[in-house]
Amino acid sequence: MGKRGRLATAMAPPATALVPFPVFLAAFLLSVGTPALARSSSCPEGWQISPVQNKCFKCISASLSWDRSEALCHNSSGHLAALSSVQELIFAKSLCVSTSGCWVGGHHYNTSTGNGWKWSDDSSVWNETAFQIEALHANCSGTACGVANSNDLCTLITNSRTSISGKRCNEPHGLICMMDHVDRCYHDHCHKEYFIALIAVSGFILVTTFAVMIWLLVYRRSKKRRRSREALGASAAALVAPQWKVYTSEELRSITKNFSEGNRLPGNAKTGGTYSGILPDGSKVAIKRLKRSSLQRKKDFYSEIRRVAKLYHPNLVAVKGCCYDHGDRFIVYEFVANGPLDVWLHHIPRGGRSLDWAMRMRAATTLAQGIAFLHDKVKPQVVHRDIRASNVLLDEEFGAHLMGVGLSKFVPWEVMHERTVKAASYGYLAPEFIYRNELTTKSDVYSFGVLLLEIISGRRPAQSVESVGWQTIFEWATPLVQSHRYLDLLDPLIQDLPDVGVVQKVVDLVYSCTQHVPSVRPRMSHVVHQLQQLEMKSAASEQQLRSGTSTSATSPMLPLEVRTPR
């Protein structure tokens, strides 16, 4: 990892440190803001706040007994007033508008454990200094005022008396209700403000948490991309297109010995022909001569060559340069030693040998890597359009190099049309292109599937059969697959037969690539992965087989021959 990447990683706060912050902030706002909201609010409508700002009082002029007065106060979410000081007594007396007085919450109790006065809310403490018991009984008149008979005594306040009077509880009077100011504000009057604050804080939590999650996602993705770029940095030089050169026609004539027939390479002469040559530095190249064209200007030709030359990959035939001379166009390619794949499959070259299973798997895997590069690494995607055995060249180690990338720009339309019709008859082209002229990366996948079956079987996509005339490769293979005769699908020239399970998986991959519905065909990157796994499995099986046999000489290769179609 580079210095800048390490610095960014070190400076980035961990997720565990970021996420709790909005929760902490919300808790702080709730703990600080809500009590402040309660303190700043007033009593509910019809209630008056006490002088010390902690209770709400309300006078009701209805003439009721003490018990019914207490019930009425409870219905208003309060209780009869519990007075804690002379100051509250004076305030309550000022509220009482009833001429006969108003009930407050005190009542007398007389039990076996003792007697005295208490408030009806059971939480307020009776202030004996402010409200003396003797005064309560002194202000009471009647036989019920005696201490022995005082269970029916309740407290009454009037404007005419300076203190609380003790009266019989069943007498009708007005009443003073009271509620604790803070509690009432929480549960009734301030509900709206409280929930607004709660919703605001909750929304802040959600938005902040969501923003943090998005930030972390973006940060981790950028970090992963940075690591990926750094990991590819070491191998980037291998994927950088080499410098390409503009040659003169004199240089190319010198390289190819004036385009002599001895330097002509196998290929389709209708597109102009291909010749081998040796550069002054000793490296070997292949020069493709294109048909003359008056429609393409030199500037456009060079622009297209520059674009194609950038598509550099170890499994694509590299463009080394070009030449434009009065309508004559040439493309200089790297030279791939072992030539076209179709020659090795159908006409083994002089001095060559038949391809064994490992060679065929290597050719298929490396070819798939080149196609996957065009589909996944190049933006916009490149569709090759013409994947067939004659467009695949093999190097010294029988690795595949795909040629013809971007060649459709330089080949006349009538030649491409003839090639397309020919390819269709051979079975390389996907159904959607034949019937609807639709061409996508999945069309290349179909063509590769056909070529993969051709590689393992040694049969052309379509060939003449005496009994039925022309027969496609799938018409021949499908009955064998249905009867599970997988080894009968293999080219008879393959000496060391692979494990039948490996062959079955290759055949499954062939049919997966050649599905009629393009969307269900796999991506080439998936095909590469599957072939690499099968190649490793084949190598492991071969190693086990060799270790289990005696050290005998390897079976000799078949004699060199020119194959005829089966």
N, C-alpha and C positions, 0 to 999 in steps of 0.2 A: 504494500500500500504506500502511495506517495506521501510526501510530507504534508501537503495540503489536505489530503484525505484523512490522515491521522489527526491533524489539528481540528478538522471539522467534527470528527468523531469524538474527540476529547471535549470539545466545547458544547456538544449537544447534550442537553439535560436528559437524564433517564426518564422513562415513562412513569415510573413509580413516584418520581418527585413532582411531575407535572399534574397528574390527574387529581390528587387530593386537594390541590389549591382551590379550585372553585367550590368544593364542598366546604372547606374551612371558611372561605369568604362568605358563603351563604349562611353557615351557622353563626358567624359573627354578626351578620346583618340581622338575622332573626333574633339573636339574643340582645342586641343593642337597640335595634330599630323598633321592635314591637312594644317593649315597655314604654319607650318614649312616646309611641303612638297612643298608648293607653293613658299616659299621664297628661298628654296635651288635649285629650278629648273631654267634653263636658258630660253632665248627667243626661239620661234619656229625657225626652220631652215630658213635661209635667212634674219632674223631680228637681230638687234644688240641692246643690252641693253644700256640705257642711263647712264651717269656718276653717277647719284644718285640712280641707280639700281631700279627705279620704273616704267620705261616706255621702250617700245621696238620701235625701228625706223627701217625704210626700205626705201631705195632709188630705185625708178623705173625710168629708163631713157627714157621711152616712151614720145613722144612729144604730149601733150594733153592740152585741155583747162582746166580751173580751175574746172568747173562743172564735166567734164568727169573724171578728176583726183580724185575728191571727191568720185565719184561713184566707181571708180576702187579700192580705199582704202576700201570702204564699203564692196566690194566683198571679200576683204582679212580680213574681221572682224575687220577693224580698221577705221580710218578717217585721213584726212590730218593733219599733225603735228600741235598741239597746243603748242606753246613754252611759257614757264613761266618764263624764265630767260635768261640772256646773255650767261650763260654756256651752256644751251640747244641749243641756237642759234648757238654758235660756233661748237657744236657737230653735229648739223644738216647740217651746211655748209660743214663740213668735209666729210659728206656722199654724198653730191650732186656731181654727175659726169657729169651732163649736162652742156655744155658750155654756154647755154643761161639762165641757172638758173633753180631752182626747186620751184614748188608751195608748200606753206605751208597753214595751215588752216584759216588764217585771211582773212576777207572780210569786205568792208565798207558798212554801212547802212545809209540811209538818209530818215527819215520819218517825219511826222508832229510833232512828239514829240521830235525830235532831231536827231543828226547824230553822228557817231563814228565808231569804229572798234570792231569786236568781232571774236571769234573763231567758227569754224563750228560745233564743238561738243556740243555747247551750255552749257557746264558744266565748261569749263576752263575760268578763269578770265583773262582779258587783262591786262598786266603789263605795264601801261603808263610810268612808270619810265624807263623801259628798252627799250620800243618801243614807241618813241614819235610820235605823229600824224603829227607834222610839218615835221619831217624827211621823213615820208612816202610820203607825198605830194611833198616834195622837190625832191625826187628821181624819181618822176613820170614825164613823158613828154607827151605832146599832150593835145588837148582840153578836153579830158575826165577826166583829172586829177583835174579839179576844184572841189571844195567842193560841188557846186550845182549839178554837174553831176557825182558824185563819186559812184553811186550805182553799177557801173560796174567795181569797183576797187577791186583787190585781192592781197594778199601778195606773194612776190617772194624773194627768197634768192639766192645769187650768191657768188662765192669765191672772186670776185673782190670788192664787197662792204662790208662795216663793219656792216651794219644794214639791216633791211628788206626794200624792195622797194615796192611801190605800182604800179601795172601794170594792164592793161585792162584784164578782166577775160577770154576773148575769145582768147587770145594769146596762142600759143602752147609752152609748156615748160615741163621739167621733173617734178617729184613730190616726196615729202617725206611723207610717211605714218607713222602713229603712232598708237599704242594700249597701253592701260593701262596694265602693266606687270602682276599684280596680277589677274585681271579679265580674261585676256587672258589665264593665266595658269589654272584657274579653268575650263574654258569652252572649251578649245581646247587641248593645248599641254599636260596638266597634267591630262586629263581625265583618262587615263589608270592607272596612279599611284593612283589617287584618288579612282577609283572604286576598285582597288586591296586592298587599305586600308579599304574601306567601306565593302567589302566582308569579309576581315579578321576579322574586328571588329564584323560584324553581325554573322559570324560563331562562334566567341568567345561567343557572347551573347547566341546563341542557345545552344551551348555545355554546357556552365555554367548553364543556366537555366534548361536544361534537367538533368544535374548531381544533381542539387539541388532538383529537383522534385523526382528523384530516391532516393536520400538520405532521403527526407521527408517520402516517401512511406515506405522505409525499417524501418525508425525510428518509424513511427506510427504503423506498423505491429508488430515490436518487442515490442512496448509499450503495444499493445493490448494483445499479447501473455503473457507478464509479468503479466498484470492485470488478465488474465484468470487463470494463474498458481496460483496467490495469492488468487483469489476467490475460487479456488478448494482446496487451502491448508487446509481450515478448515474441509472440508469433505473428504480429502484424506485418513484419517485414516480408514474411513468406506469402502474404496475400496482397501485397502492393504490386500493382501492374508494373512490369519492367518498362524502361524507356522504349518507345517505338520510333521508328525512323522513316522518313520519306526518302525513298530511293529514286534514282534516275533510271530511265529505261536502259541506258548503257550498262549500269551496274548490274541490273537483273539479267541482261543478256550475257554478261561476263560470268555471272554466278551459275547460270543454267547452261552454259555452252551454247548460247544462242537458241535456247529452248529446243534442244535436240531431242529426238525420239528416245535416245538412251537415258535421258533424264526424266522422261514422262513417267508419272506414277499412275497406278490403277485408279480409275474413277470415271465419272460421267463427263465425256468430252463435250456434251451439249452445253454445259455451263462455261466452257472455255479450256478446261484441262488443268492438271496440276503437275508441277515439275519439281524435282529435287535440286538442291544447290548447296554450295559451300561458301560461307562468308569469308572475308579476308582473315577474320580471327580464328578460323578453323571450325566454327560451329555449323551444323547442318540445318537447313531450313527447307520448307516446302512452299513454293510460290504458286498461288492459284491465279490463273489468268481468266478474267471475266470477259464476257461478250462485250463488244463495243457498244456504247450507248451515247446518244446525243442528247438524252433527256436529263442526265445527271451532270451537274457542273462540278468542277474541281473542288470548290469550297464545300459543297454539300457532301461530296465523297469523303473528303478529309474529316468533316464533322462526324459522319457516321463511323468512320474507322476509329476516331478518337473515342467515341462512345463505346464501341465494341471492345476496344483495347482495354478499357477500364474494367471490363468483366473478367477479371483474372482470378483463376482458381486452379489448384494443382490438377484437378480432373477436367478442366476445359482446355482445349487446344489454344495456346496463347498466340495473340497477334503480335508479330515482331515489327511490322512496318507495312508500307504500301507505296504505290506508285500510280500517278495519273499522267498520261502522255497522249494528248490530242484524242481523247475518248477511249484510249486503251487503259484499262484498269487492272491493277495487280494487288493481291493481298499476300503478304509474307507471313507465314505461320511457322511456329516451332515444328521441328521434325520429330515425329513419334516413330520409334524404330520398328516396331513389329506390325505396323500397318493396320488395315481395317479388320474389325472383328468378324465380319461375315466371311472373309477369306478363311479364317481359322475355323469357323464353324462348318463351312460347306466345301471349301477347296483348300486343303492344307498346303501352305506355300512350300516350295522346294527348300529343303534343308530344315523344315520345321517339324513339329510333332503335334500329336493330338492334345487337346486341352484336357487336363485331369479335372476332378471335381473342385479341388482347392483353387485352381486357376480360374475356373468359371465363377466360383463364388467371389473371388477377389475382383474380377472384372465387373460383376453385377453390383457389388457393394460400392466400389469406387465410382462407377457410373451414376449410381443413385445419389452419391454425395455431390457430384457435379450438378445434377438436376436440382437437388434440394437447395444448393447455393443460388441458382437462378430464381427459384420460387420464393425463398425466405430471406435471403440476405441482400438482394438487389431491390432498390426502390426507384421507380415502380417495378413490380414483378415482371420477369421476362418469361414468356412462353416460347419454348424452342420451336414447336410446330412440326419438327421433322425428325423425331427420334426413331432410328432404325439401325440395324447392324452395320450398314455401310458408313454410317456417320460416327461410329465409335472406333477410335484407334487405340491400339495396345502398345504400351511401352515395354522396356526390357524385362520388367518384373510382372508383366501382364496386368498392370493397372490400366483402367480405362480412361480415355481422354475424349470428351464429347466435342465434336467439331460442328461447324455450321451455325453457331450462335449469331443471330443477326444477319445471316447471309441472304435472307429473303429480300432485303433492301437493295441488293445488288444484282439479283437474278431476274431476267426478263419474266414477265407474267406468264407467257405461254409455256416456258420451261417449268416454272413452278406448278402450273396447272397440270401439265403432263405428269410431273412427279407426284402430285397429290393424287391423281387418278390411279397411278401405278401403286402408290402406297396404300390406297384404299383397297385395291384388289388383293394386295398382300396381307391385308388385315391389320396394319399398324394404326390406322386412324380410328379415333373414338366415334361412336355412333352419333353423338350430338353434332359433330362437325360434318359428318357425311350427310345427315338429313336436315340439319337446321343451320349449318355454317357457323356454329358456335364454337369458339376456341378459348379455353381457359387452361389454368395450370393442371386441372384435373384431366384434361385431354392428354397432357404429357404423361400423367400417371397411367392412363390406359395404355399408351404406346409402350411405356416401360414394362407393364405387365405382360404384354405380348412378347416383347424382346426377352424378358426373363425366362418365359417358357421356351423360347427359341434357344436360349443359351444352354439350358439344362437338357433339352431333348435333341438338339442338333437338327431339327426340322425347320424349314422355312415357314413363315406365317401362312402361306398357301402354296401348294405344290400339286403337280399332276399325279394322279393315282389311276392305274389301269382300269380298275373295276368301276370307279365312280367319277372319273374325270378329275376336275379340280376339287381339292379338299382343304379346308382351313385347318389350322393347327388345333383349334378347339373342337372341331368335329372329330378329329382323331383322338384327342386327349380325354374328352369328357367320358366316354365309355370306360376307359381305363381307371379314371378317378372314381367313377361310381362303383366299380368292382374292387376298389382299393388295391389295384395293381400299380402301386406308385413306382416301384423299381423298373417296371416296363416302360415308364415315361422317359427314362434316362437314355442319353446317347450311348449306343453300343460301344463306342470308342473309349468310354470311361472305364479304366482298368480297376482302380480301387473304389468299389461302390461305397457310398456313404450309408449311414444308418437310415433305415426306412422312415423313422420318425422325423429326421431332418428333411428328407425329401418331401414328406407330407406337409410339413410347415412351409416349405418353399412353394409348393403347389397351392396351398391355402392363400399365401400372399399373392400369387399370380391371379387367382380368381377374385380376391379382394380388390386388386388394382383394376380389374376389367369389369367391374359391375356396370350395368347399363345406366344406372342413375349416377350422375357425376358426384352428387353431394355425399354419397355413401362411400366413395373411394377414399382411401387414406391419404394423408399428406406425405410428401416425399421424405420429410424428416422422420416420420414414423417408419417408413419403408427402410430407411437407412439403419435405424435402430434395430429393426427385426433382422435384417441381413447380417449386421455385425454380431448379434447374438448367435445366429445360426452358424456363422463363420467360425466363431470361437468354439461352439459345440462340436462342429465337424473336426476342428483341429485337435480338441481334447480326445475325441473318439479315435482319431488316427494315431495319436500318441499312445493311447492305451493299447491299441492293436499292435503297434510296433514293439512296445515293451513286453507284450505277451508272446511274441514270436521269437524264434531264434534269429541270430544275426546272419541272415541269408541275403544274398544279393537282391537288389530291387528288381522287380519285373521289368524287362526291357520295354521301351516305348514301341508302339506300332511302327512298322516301316512307313517311310514317307510316301504319301500317295495323294492323288487328287480325288476328292470324294465326289460321288454322284448322288443326286437326291434320292432318298428312299421312297 
